[in-house]
Amino acid sequence: MTTEHPADLAARAAEQHVVVIGGGIGGLVAARECAKVGMRVTLLEAAESLGGSIRSAEIDGTVVDAGAESFATRGGHVRALVDELGLTDAIVTPEGGGAWLSGIPDAPDAPLPAGGLLGIPANPFQDDVRAIIGWRGAWRAYVDRLRPPLTIGHERSLGRLVTARMGARVRDRLVAPVTAGVYSAMPEDVDVEVAAPGLSAALTRVGSLSGAVAALAAERKGKAPGSAVLGLDGGMGRLVDALRADLEKYDVQVRTCTRATRLDREDAAWRVSTEANDPDDEAATTDEAATTDQAATTDEVVTDAAVTGDAAVTREAADPAEPLRATGVVIATSEPVARELMRGHVADLGEAGDAPEIEIVTLLLDAPELDAAPRGSGVLTVPGSHTAKALTHSTAKWGWLRRAADSRHVVRVSFGAQGEPAATASLDDDGAARLALSEASALLGVRLDEGRLLGSHRARFTQSQPASLLGAGERRSAVRQAVRAVPRLAVVGAWLAGTGLAQVVPDAAGEADRLRSALLWA
């Protein structure tokens, strides 16, 4: 590549028009990256608000996170974006202690053991481990120390590996609640190499699975301390607001309530057809939702709540009679919408991945009994033991929300997982709130009658397939290779990057950089 005068590059950038389809975090980051170098950018979002999974709601005067409530610190990419947007002083760490486990067969609810990895214990005789798996389970897990080691990559299924090495009780009572809560998947479907990098190598080196967990824990201790996740004072909606403000600074045209319906080739460019979209339509397009820092497509139903924040913008629908001409296109939608837009342009996309439908019901409660945070920051459940998948005691976990709620409590209850539809899906809003209240009462160990409920908010997500699932990495790589074979096109979002802002943000920045480089130096 020859060195070119900056003025020539600036002039060439100004000639480009990039259309970004989808206003979730992936789309917002991609739009920002293209606009930063002087390209003209138009962002289309079918919903009335931006942010995808990151959205705020107001329940009886209290603003809460209705989707993603935190971001993972791994890789440092999201933290760097937060710093760039001037939100460093708003960063907060979670509080409230660790999570609990509910639904343990023949045992009371108990705190999740400390020092494990994906629920796998380093010491099966540790008191908090034995309280969950019992003496029988502890001795069976100890057999792991006596078995011959496995070579790297011999067993990629986390569930099969744990069951073979440490027994069914460790798999069922410790590992399955974590994978169901974090990945909405059962352990057999989780790829060890992706979910726990370095575990297989440590197992081969040390000789046992529990020893491998202990070795990795020792390595972590040698690194700089810090929380695995962080939040923002006032909620994650502030990230969306800051990105929106940055796009305005770069003169990005943002059109909400505008659905992209078709892509057509026009010489060396694209023609993007659009139509005005009813924001009450349940077919959402953006592809980053997160319950535990996960990304997905969201539909939202509000009960005694209103969507809030600067991200809830005025409708700016494009004129459907005027297709947009673009020199480059970034598709940042859910997988089904992206595949439909790419039809006829991208070959060999393969089969679509399975995507579970989950719901989060947020409750605002008048319950002084919860002041002591009886279940720490939240509860995971043994699969099959409860209707709910997990619970977060948000006012115990986040100090900013506790102060905003005053003496009231905010609890989030999650429903649905891989192969298991959300139990709330067939219920109306009142029914979903009642079920969530009943589950919260059982999981928190506190009687909560309907008189304690001050308001609720309901959000529905079609979650992208987690990157940690067996075969997901190969499928995504094949799709990305097929997309990159098409000039002037990029595709971002959780269905290709993997769930979680820590994966979506750097992937969107990288793909936007690839596209803008191709446009500038084609």
C-alpha positions in Angstrom: 0.0 0.0 0.0 1.5 3.3 -1.0 1.5 6.4 1.2 -1.1 8.9 0.2 -1.6 12.5 1.1 -4.1 12.9 4.0 -6.1 15.4 1.9 -6.6 12.8 -0.8 -7.8 10.2 1.7 -10.2 12.7 3.3 -11.6 13.6 -0.1 -12.1 9.9 -0.9 -13.7 9.2 2.5 -16.2 12.1 1.9 -17.3 10.4 -1.3 -18.4 7.3 0.5 -21.9 6.7 1.9 -22.2 3.8 4.3 -25.7 2.6 5.3 -25.8 0.7 8.6 -28.9 -1.5 9.0 -29.6 -2.0 12.7 -29.2 0.3 15.7 -28.1 -2.1 18.4 -24.6 -1.7 19.9 -23.0 -3.5 16.9 -24.6 -1.1 14.5 -23.9 2.0 16.6 -20.2 1.1 16.9 -19.9 0.3 13.2 -21.5 3.6 12.3 -19.2 5.5 14.6 -16.1 3.8 13.2 -17.0 4.7 9.6 -18.1 8.3 10.5 -14.9 9.0 12.4 -12.8 8.9 9.2 -15.2 11.4 7.4 -17.5 9.0 5.6 -21.2 9.9 5.3 -23.2 7.4 7.3 -27.0 6.7 7.5 -28.2 4.4 10.3 -31.6 2.6 9.9 -33.4 1.2 12.9 -36.8 -0.5 12.7 -37.6 0.2 16.3 -38.5 3.5 17.9 -35.4 3.5 20.0 -31.7 2.6 19.6 -29.6 0.2 21.7 -31.0 -3.3 20.9 -30.5 -5.2 24.2 -29.5 -2.1 26.0 -32.6 -0.2 27.0 -34.0 1.6 30.0 -37.5 1.5 31.4 -39.2 3.5 34.1 -41.3 1.7 36.7 -43.2 3.9 39.1 -40.6 6.7 38.8 -37.6 4.4 39.0 -35.4 4.0 35.9 -34.1 0.4 35.5 -32.0 -1.5 33.0 -34.6 -3.5 31.0 -31.9 -5.5 29.1 -28.2 -5.7 29.5 -27.2 -4.4 33.0 -23.4 -4.8 32.8 -20.5 -5.5 30.5 -17.7 -8.0 30.8 -14.2 -6.5 31.4 -12.4 -9.3 29.4 -10.4 -7.9 26.5 -10.8 -4.3 27.7 -12.7 -3.3 24.5 -16.0 -2.2 26.1 -14.1 -0.3 28.9 -12.1 1.5 26.3 -15.3 2.5 24.4 -16.8 3.7 27.7 -13.7 5.8 28.4 -13.7 7.3 24.9 -17.3 8.4 25.3 -16.5 10.2 28.5 -18.3 7.8 30.9 -15.3 6.8 33.0 -16.6 8.5 36.1 -19.9 6.6 35.7 -18.3 3.2 36.0 -19.5 1.1 39.0 -18.7 -2.3 40.3 -21.4 -4.8 41.4 -22.1 -5.3 45.1 -24.3 -7.6 47.2 -22.0 -10.6 47.5 -22.1 -13.8 45.4 -25.0 -15.6 43.9 -27.0 -18.5 45.4 -28.2 -21.8 44.0 -31.8 -23.0 44.4 -33.4 -26.3 43.6 -30.7 -28.6 45.0 -32.2 -32.1 45.4 -32.7 -33.0 49.0 -30.8 -29.9 50.2 -31.6 -26.3 51.1 -30.7 -23.4 48.9 -27.0 -22.5 49.3 -24.4 -19.9 48.2 -22.6 -20.9 45.0 -19.1 -22.1 45.9 -16.2 -19.8 45.6 -13.1 -20.6 43.5 -14.7 -22.7 40.8 -14.7 -22.3 37.0 -18.1 -22.7 35.3 -19.2 -24.4 38.4 -16.4 -27.0 38.4 -14.8 -27.0 41.9 -11.1 -27.0 42.6 -11.7 -28.8 45.8 -14.7 -31.1 46.0 -14.4 -31.4 49.8 -14.6 -27.7 50.3 -17.5 -27.0 52.7 -19.6 -24.9 50.3 -19.1 -27.5 47.5 -20.0 -30.4 49.8 -23.1 -28.6 51.0 -24.4 -28.9 47.4 -23.1 -32.2 46.1 -23.0 -34.1 49.5 -20.4 -36.6 50.7 -21.3 -39.0 48.0 -20.8 -36.4 45.3 -17.5 -35.2 46.9 -16.0 -38.7 46.9 -17.1 -39.3 43.3 -15.5 -36.0 42.3 -12.3 -37.0 44.0 -12.0 -40.0 41.7 -11.0 -37.3 39.1 -7.6 -37.2 40.8 -7.1 -40.9 40.3 -8.1 -41.1 36.6 -5.5 -40.8 33.8 -5.3 -37.3 32.2 -6.8 -36.6 28.8 -4.9 -35.1 25.9 -5.8 -31.6 24.8 -9.0 -31.6 22.7 -9.9 -35.2 23.5 -13.3 -34.2 24.9 -14.7 -30.8 23.8 -18.1 -31.2 25.4 -18.1 -29.6 28.8 -20.9 -31.8 30.1 -19.4 -35.0 29.0 -16.0 -34.0 30.3 -17.3 -33.1 33.8 -19.5 -36.2 34.1 -16.7 -38.5 33.1 -14.1 -36.9 35.4 -16.1 -35.8 38.4 -19.6 -37.4 38.2 -23.2 -36.5 37.6 -23.7 -34.5 40.8 -21.0 -31.9 39.9 -22.5 -31.7 36.4 -26.1 -31.5 37.5 -25.8 -29.3 40.6 -22.9 -27.1 39.9 -22.1 -26.8 36.2 -25.6 -27.0 34.7 -27.0 -24.1 36.7 -24.1 -21.9 35.5 -24.3 -22.8 31.8 -28.1 -22.5 31.8 -27.9 -19.1 33.5 -25.0 -17.7 31.5 -25.4 -19.4 28.1 -29.0 -20.6 28.2 -27.6 -24.0 27.3 -27.0 -27.4 28.9 -23.4 -28.4 29.6 -23.3 -31.1 26.9 -23.7 -28.4 24.3 -20.9 -26.1 25.6 -17.5 -26.2 24.0 -14.8 -26.4 26.7 -12.2 -24.7 24.5 -14.4 -21.7 24.0 -16.1 -21.4 27.4 -13.0 -22.1 29.4 -9.9 -21.3 27.4 -6.8 -23.1 28.8 -8.8 -25.7 30.8 -8.0 -28.6 28.5 -4.3 -27.7 28.4 -4.2 -27.4 32.2 -6.0 -30.8 32.5 -3.3 -32.4 30.4 -0.5 -30.7 32.3 -1.8 -31.2 35.8 -3.5 -34.5 35.4 -7.0 -33.8 36.9 -9.9 -31.5 36.2 -10.1 -30.1 39.7 -6.3 -29.6 39.6 -6.7 -27.8 36.3 -9.3 -25.4 37.8 -7.0 -24.7 40.8 -4.1 -24.0 38.4 -6.1 -21.5 36.4 -7.3 -19.9 39.6 -3.7 -19.5 40.7 -2.8 -17.9 37.4 -5.7 -15.4 37.7 -4.5 -14.4 41.2 -1.2 -13.3 39.6 -3.0 -10.9 37.4 -4.3 -7.4 38.3 -7.4 -7.7 40.5 -10.7 -6.4 39.3 -14.4 -7.2 38.8 -15.3 -9.5 35.9 -18.2 -7.2 35.0 -18.9 -3.5 35.4 -21.9 -1.3 35.1 -22.8 2.4 34.7 -24.2 4.7 37.3 -27.7 5.4 36.0 -27.8 2.2 33.9 -26.4 0.9 30.7 -28.7 3.1 28.7 -26.1 5.8 29.2 -23.8 4.0 26.8 -26.5 4.2 24.1 -27.1 7.8 24.8 -23.4 8.6 24.6 -23.0 6.7 21.3 -26.0 8.5 19.9 -24.6 11.9 20.9 -21.2 10.9 19.3 -23.0 10.0 16.0 -24.7 13.4 16.0 -21.3 15.0 16.4 -20.1 13.1 13.3 -23.3 14.2 11.4 -24.6 10.6 11.1 -28.2 10.5 9.9 -30.2 8.3 12.3 -33.6 7.0 11.0 -35.6 5.2 13.5 -38.9 3.4 12.8 -37.4 2.6 9.4 -37.0 -1.0 8.2 -34.6 -2.0 5.5 -36.6 -4.4 3.2 -34.2 -5.2 0.4 -30.6 -4.9 -0.9 -29.9 -4.6 -4.6 -26.6 -4.2 -6.5 -26.3 -1.0 -8.5 -23.1 -0.9 -10.5 -20.4 -1.0 -7.8 -22.7 0.2 -5.1 -25.8 -0.9 -3.2 -29.4 0.3 -3.3 -31.2 -0.1 0.0 -35.0 -0.1 -0.1 -36.8 0.8 3.1 -40.3 1.2 4.5 -41.8 2.9 7.5 -42.1 0.6 10.5 -44.8 0.5 13.2 -42.8 0.5 16.5 -45.5 -1.7 18.0 -44.7 -4.4 15.5 -43.2 -7.4 17.4 -40.6 -8.2 14.7 -37.5 -6.5 16.0 -34.3 -6.3 14.0 -31.4 -5.4 16.2 -29.3 -8.2 17.4 -27.7 -7.6 20.8 -29.6 -8.5 23.9 -28.1 -9.5 27.1 -29.3 -10.9 30.3 -26.0 -11.8 31.8 -23.9 -9.7 29.3 -25.5 -11.6 26.4 -26.6 -10.1 23.1 -30.0 -10.8 21.3 -32.9 -9.4 19.4 -35.5 -7.8 21.6 -39.2 -7.3 21.6 -40.6 -5.4 24.5 -43.9 -5.2 26.4 -44.3 -2.6 29.2 -46.5 -2.9 32.2 -46.8 0.3 34.3 -43.5 1.3 32.7 -42.3 3.7 30.0 -39.2 3.5 27.9 -36.9 6.3 28.9 -33.6 7.9 28.1 -32.3 9.8 25.2 -32.1 6.6 23.2 -35.9 6.8 22.9 -35.7 9.2 20.0 -38.3 10.9 17.8 -39.5 8.8 14.9 -37.4 9.7 11.9 -38.8 7.3 9.2 -37.2 7.4 5.8 -39.3 8.1 2.7 -40.1 4.5 1.5 -40.3 5.8 -2.1 -36.6 6.8 -2.1 -34.2 3.9 -1.8 -30.8 4.8 -0.4 -27.7 4.5 -2.6 -24.7 3.3 -0.6 -21.1 2.6 -1.5 -20.9 0.3 1.5 -23.5 -1.5 3.7 -23.2 -2.9 7.3 -25.9 -5.3 8.3 -26.3 -5.2 12.1 -29.5 -7.1 12.6 -30.7 -10.4 14.0 -29.7 -13.5 12.1 -33.1 -14.1 10.4 -33.3 -10.5 9.1 -29.6 -10.5 8.0 -30.1 -13.7 6.1 -33.1 -12.3 4.3 -31.3 -9.2 3.3 -28.3 -11.2 2.1 -30.3 -13.6 0.0 -29.1 -13.6 -3.6 -25.9 -11.8 -2.7 -24.0 -14.1 -0.3 -23.6 -17.8 -1.2 -23.0 -20.7 1.2 -24.5 -19.2 4.3 -25.3 -22.7 5.7 -28.1 -23.4 8.1 -29.3 -20.8 10.6 -28.4 -21.4 14.3 -31.0 -22.2 16.9 -31.9 -19.2 19.0 -33.9 -19.6 22.3 -36.6 -17.2 23.2 -36.2 -15.8 26.7 -38.0 -13.2 28.7 -37.0 -11.0 31.6 -39.7 -9.7 33.9 -38.5 -6.8 36.2 -40.4 -6.3 39.4 -40.5 -3.2 41.6 -41.3 -4.4 45.2 -42.2 -2.9 48.5 -40.5 -5.6 50.6 -38.4 -4.6 53.6 -37.6 -8.2 54.1 -35.2 -8.0 51.2 -33.1 -5.2 52.8 -30.7 -7.8 54.1 -30.2 -9.3 50.6 -31.1 -12.9 51.7 -29.8 -14.4 48.5 -26.9 -12.0 47.7 -26.9 -10.5 44.3 -29.1 -13.2 42.8 -30.0 -16.8 42.3 -29.3 -19.5 39.7 -31.5 -22.6 39.5 -30.8 -26.3 39.0 -32.4 -27.0 35.6 -35.8 -28.5 36.0 -36.3 -27.4 39.6 -38.0 -24.0 39.0 -40.0 -22.4 36.2 -37.5 -19.5 36.2 -34.0 -19.8 34.9 -32.4 -17.2 37.2 -33.0 -14.1 39.3 -31.1 -10.9 39.9 -31.6 -8.8 43.0 -30.7 -5.6 41.2 -31.0 -3.2 44.1 -28.6 -5.5 46.1 -26.2 -5.7 43.1 -26.1 -2.1 42.1 -25.7 0.7 44.6 -26.9 3.4 42.1 -30.2 1.6 41.7 -30.6 1.0 45.4 -30.3 4.7 46.0 -32.7 5.6 43.2 -35.3 3.1 44.4 -35.1 4.5 47.9 -36.6 1.9 50.2 -38.0 -0.3 47.4 -36.4 -3.3 45.7 -35.9 -4.2 42.0 -35.8 -7.9 41.1 -35.3 -9.3 37.6 -36.6 -12.8 36.8 -35.5 -14.7 33.7 -37.4 -17.4 31.8 -36.5 -19.7 28.9 -33.3 -21.5 27.7 -32.1 -23.6 24.8 -34.8 -26.0 23.9 -37.1 -24.6 26.6 -39.6 -21.8 25.6 -40.1 -19.1 28.2 -43.0 -20.0 30.5 -44.2 -16.5 30.3 -44.5 -16.5 26.5 -48.2 -17.5 26.5 -49.2 -15.2 29.4 -50.5 -11.7 29.2 -48.6 -9.0 31.0 -50.4 -9.4 34.4 -50.0 -13.1 34.2 -46.3 -12.8 33.5 -45.8 -10.4 36.4 -47.7 -12.8 38.8 -45.6 -15.8 37.7 -42.4 -13.8 38.1 -43.5 -12.6 41.6 -44.3 -16.2 42.6 -40.9 -17.4 41.4 -39.1 -14.5 43.1 -40.8 -15.4 46.3 -39.6 -19.0 46.0 -36.1 -18.1 45.0 -35.5 -15.4 47.6 -37.1 -17.4 50.4 -39.4 -14.5 51.3 -43.2 -14.4 51.0 -44.2 -11.9 48.4 -47.9 -11.4 47.8 -49.4 -9.3 45.1 -49.8 -6.4 47.4 -46.0 -6.0 47.4 -45.8 -5.4 43.7 -45.6 -1.7 42.7 -45.0 -2.2 39.0 -43.4 -4.5 36.4 -41.7 -4.4 33.1 -41.5 -7.3 30.6 -38.9 -7.7 27.9 -38.7 -10.5 25.3 -35.5 -11.6 23.6 -34.7 -14.0 20.8 -31.1 -14.8 21.9 -28.4 -15.4 19.4 -26.7 -18.7 19.7 -23.8 -18.4 22.2 -20.3 -18.7 20.7 -19.5 -21.3 23.3 -21.8 -23.9 21.8 -20.3 -26.9 20.1 -19.9 -26.2 16.4 -20.9 -22.5 16.7 -17.4 -21.3 16.0 -17.1 -23.2 12.8 -20.5 -22.2 11.6 -19.8 -18.5 12.3 -16.4 -18.7 10.6 -18.0 -20.2 7.4 -20.7 -17.4 7.4 -18.1 -14.7 7.8 -15.9 -16.1 5.1 -18.9 -16.1 2.7 -19.7 -12.5 3.7 -16.2 -11.2 3.1 -16.2 -12.6 -0.4 -18.9 -10.0 -1.3 -17.4 -6.5 -1.9 -18.6 -3.5 0.0 -20.5 -5.5 2.6 -20.0 -6.2 6.3 -22.2 -8.1 8.8 -21.9 -7.6 12.6 -23.8 -8.5 15.7 -24.1 -11.2 18.3 -25.1 -14.0 15.9 -21.6 -13.7 14.3 -19.5 -12.2 17.1 -20.9 -14.2 19.9 -23.1 -13.1 22.8 -22.0 -10.3 25.0 -20.8 -6.7 24.6 -17.2 -7.8 25.1 -17.5 -9.8 21.9 -19.9 -7.6 19.9 -18.0 -4.3 20.3 -14.6 -5.3 19.1 -16.1 -7.4 16.3 -18.2 -4.5 15.0 -15.2 -2.1 15.2 -13.0 -4.6 13.3 -15.5 -5.3 10.6 -16.2 -1.6 10.1 -12.5 -1.0 9.8 -12.3 -3.8 7.2 -15.1 -2.2 5.2 -13.8 1.4 5.4 -10.3 0.2 4.4 -11.8 -1.6 1.3 -13.7 1.5 0.4 -10.7 3.8 0.7 -8.1 1.6 -1.0 -10.2 -0.6 -3.3 
